[in-house]
Amino acid sequence: MSKSYSVINFGLISIPVEYSSAVINNDISFHQLHKKCLERIKYQKYCPHCHKVLKESEIVKGIVHEDEELVVFEKKELDALKPENDGDIEIVSFVPLKEIDPKYMQKNYFLIPAKKGKAYYLLLEALKKMKLVGLCKMIFHNKFYYAILRSTEDSFLLTTLFFEEEMQEVPSLKIPKLTSKELELATLLVKKMQGHFEPENYHDEYQETVLKAIDLKAKGKGIRKSKKKTTKELSSLMQALEKSLKA
């Protein structure tokens, strides 16, 4: 991502920071081509009423309001709705991280100091010492967010949050009766498969397969469909648990 700057407002202290994406999108992106001539396809903003391709300056935004009324906004009108401190990261509270359900966490960004000074590191060390995170509000890429500011070893990690109204309700489920023997075998299987999270050992297996396919196609070789592992369906849950433990 291109460089983006902001300011952390902490009481009367302002800390200039620079956004740095915490993740790299390694997804393989294919171009869409015309099968006949292999020319890349272009997308145009077309008005079916006027039968013409539009320039950006000719486009406004609209939303259907009550009674199917179309309410239209110019860009300058939408810009006027933004708060005066647009772009600032305003800390509104400090909370324990354990109080924030991971389901609310969205995207991660590193925040690194944009200027020399002690304020950035002072806040970093204070959060480490108190084992708290900063609950913030901000506008980023023209969208309002609440976010949490976490201290890592030597920098801040900013995580944007979903709002409560964005969360889907969990479907109500009818839990079947579990036997003590089933639970005992399931617990043994979990213990047998217990390990540690080591992210360096996990790779995007699908992306690796696609990259190999690209290399084969570039060399004029064909692609073979990989064989799926077939598993024999077992007649009962107990049988499946017992066989899993023996495997």
DANOR-V442169 format. One record per residue. N is the residue number from 1. PSI is psi as a letter, one per 40 degrees, with the letter a starting at -180 (* if undefined). D_FIRST is the distance of its C-alpha to the first C-alpha in Angstrom with 2 decimals. Layout:
# DANOR-V442169
N	PSI	D_FIRST
N	PSI	D_FIRST
This chain:
# DANOR-V442169
1	i	0.00
2	i	3.80
3	h	6.51
4	h	8.38
5	i	11.99
6	a	14.75
7	h	18.27
8	h	20.00
9	h	23.48
10	g	26.02
11	b	29.53
12	e	30.02
13	h	27.45
14	h	24.06
15	h	21.40
16	h	18.46
17	i	15.27
18	h	11.63
19	i	9.04
20	h	7.59
21	h	6.80
22	e	10.33
23	i	10.16
24	h	9.23
25	h	10.23
26	e	13.21
27	h	15.01
28	h	16.90
29	h	16.46
30	i	19.75
31	i	20.49
32	h	23.30
33	i	26.25
34	h	29.71
35	d	31.97
36	d	34.69
37	e	32.97
38	f	29.51
39	i	27.84
40	h	24.35
41	h	24.72
42	i	23.38
43	h	22.90
44	i	24.56
45	h	25.14
46	h	28.89
47	h	31.58
48	d	34.47
49	d	36.83
50	e	36.51
51	f	35.85
52	i	33.09
53	h	29.43
54	i	27.80
55	i	25.67
56	d	22.92
57	e	25.42
58	e	27.97
59	h	26.07
60	i	26.60
61	i	25.93
62	i	28.87
63	i	30.01
64	h	33.39
65	a	35.32
66	i	38.79
67	f	41.47
68	f	38.89
69	h	38.25
70	h	35.09
71	h	33.37
72	h	31.19
73	h	28.56
74	i	27.29
75	d	23.75
76	d	25.40
77	d	27.33
78	d	24.33
79	d	22.69
80	e	26.04
81	e	25.80
82	i	22.86
83	i	24.20
84	d	24.73
85	f	22.38
86	h	19.44
87	d	16.29
88	i	18.53
89	h	18.73
90	h	22.48
91	h	24.18
92	e	27.12
93	i	28.65
94	h	28.67
95	i	29.49
96	h	30.14
97	d	27.33
98	e	30.05
99	e	30.65
100	h	27.31
101	h	27.66
102	d	24.75
103	d	24.95
104	e	23.30
105	h	20.13
106	c	17.01
107	i	13.43
108	i	12.75
109	h	10.65
110	i	12.05
111	h	13.37
112	i	14.57
113	h	17.18
114	e	16.37
115	i	20.10
116	i	23.03
117	i	25.36
118	d	26.96
119	d	25.82
120	d	22.59
121	d	24.63
122	d	27.61
123	d	25.88
124	d	24.30
125	d	27.80
126	d	29.50
127	d	27.46
128	d	28.16
129	d	31.82
130	e	32.25
131	f	30.18
132	i	28.51
133	i	25.08
134	h	24.14
135	h	24.08
136	i	21.88
137	i	21.31
138	i	18.47
139	h	16.80
140	h	13.08
141	f	11.71
142	f	15.46
143	h	16.71
144	h	19.04
145	i	18.70
146	i	20.80
147	i	19.13
148	i	20.49
149	h	19.80
150	i	20.96
151	h	21.98
152	a	21.18
153	d	23.08
154	e	21.54
155	i	18.59
156	i	17.72
157	h	16.07
158	h	15.34
159	h	16.16
160	i	16.32
161	i	19.70
162	i	21.43
163	i	24.46
164	d	27.97
165	e	28.62
166	e	25.79
167	h	27.62
168	i	30.10
169	i	33.55
170	h	34.61
171	i	37.35
172	h	40.79
173	i	42.04
174	h	45.60
175	h	45.65
176	i	48.42
177	h	50.93
178	h	49.98
179	i	52.73
180	d	52.90
181	d	53.11
182	d	49.93
183	d	48.05
184	d	49.57
185	d	48.48
186	d	44.96
187	d	44.67
188	d	45.95
189	d	43.43
190	d	40.53
191	d	41.93
192	d	42.31
193	e	38.64
194	i	37.40
195	a	34.88
196	i	31.83
197	h	28.11
198	g	26.78
199	d	23.20
200	e	23.45
201	e	26.24
202	h	24.44
203	i	22.72
204	g	21.53
205	d	24.94
206	d	24.30
207	d	21.36
208	d	23.66
209	d	26.44
210	d	24.46
211	d	23.45
212	d	27.17
213	d	28.19
214	d	26.02
215	d	27.70
216	d	31.10
217	d	30.67
218	d	29.64
219	e	32.93
220	e	34.87
221	i	35.61
222	i	35.87
223	h	34.07
224	h	36.20
225	h	35.58
226	i	35.28
227	h	38.18
228	i	37.66
229	h	39.47
230	h	42.35
231	h	43.60
232	h	47.11
233	h	47.35
234	i	49.47
235	d	52.09
236	i	51.30
237	d	48.66
238	d	51.02
239	d	51.39
240	d	47.61
241	d	47.26
242	d	50.16
243	d	48.95
244	d	45.40
245	d	46.97
246	d	49.08
247	*	46.24
